[in-house]
């Protein structure tokens, strides 16, 4: 139920409505889809209160933006002038970006906050037991040449035009780097719980 899903994270509880205020409250239940040209969302339940312009998503939400997919237990999307400016992902968040059907750049942690400018993701902060699988490619070539696995207390990603520009690891990261032909069999290519949900992504027609 929606009450059960709200109890999952107290930070997502609907804000108190000021007394004698005029407000609009939107709630959606079961197999929710949301489509915008710059981002798409699916979840079980959704609520939006216009007094704070925060869209709250519950139970297995997934968000797509450009080449990126983000999953978590719950999400809060902050909007201004009908555009998403920030998104907070709580409960085992994982961000993935498809290189091809075999290789996906991935990052997960305990908490994740993404920042948007004109609908495009430009920064992503990951806090708490951050893990990254990152595939290296030849410059100006789609060919994958190697894989890096990194663990860090926190990571910040900076993107330009939807492409990775800079990664900042906090404290002392631990990492291993493998040429593609030398990745050991016991090195997993996907982080725990990562799945690519291409078939669930809403389209304008759907």
Secondary structure, DSSP 8 states (H G I E B T S, - for coil): -HHHHHTT-GGGS-----TT----EEEEEEEEEEE-SSEEEEEEEEEEETTTTEEEEEEEEEEEETTEEEEEEEEEEEEETTEEEEEEEESS-EEEEESSSS-EEEEE-SEEEEEEETTEEEEEEEEEEEEEEEEEE-TT---EEEEEEEEEEEEEEEEETTEEEEEEEES--EEEEEEGGG--TTS-SS-TT----GGG---S--
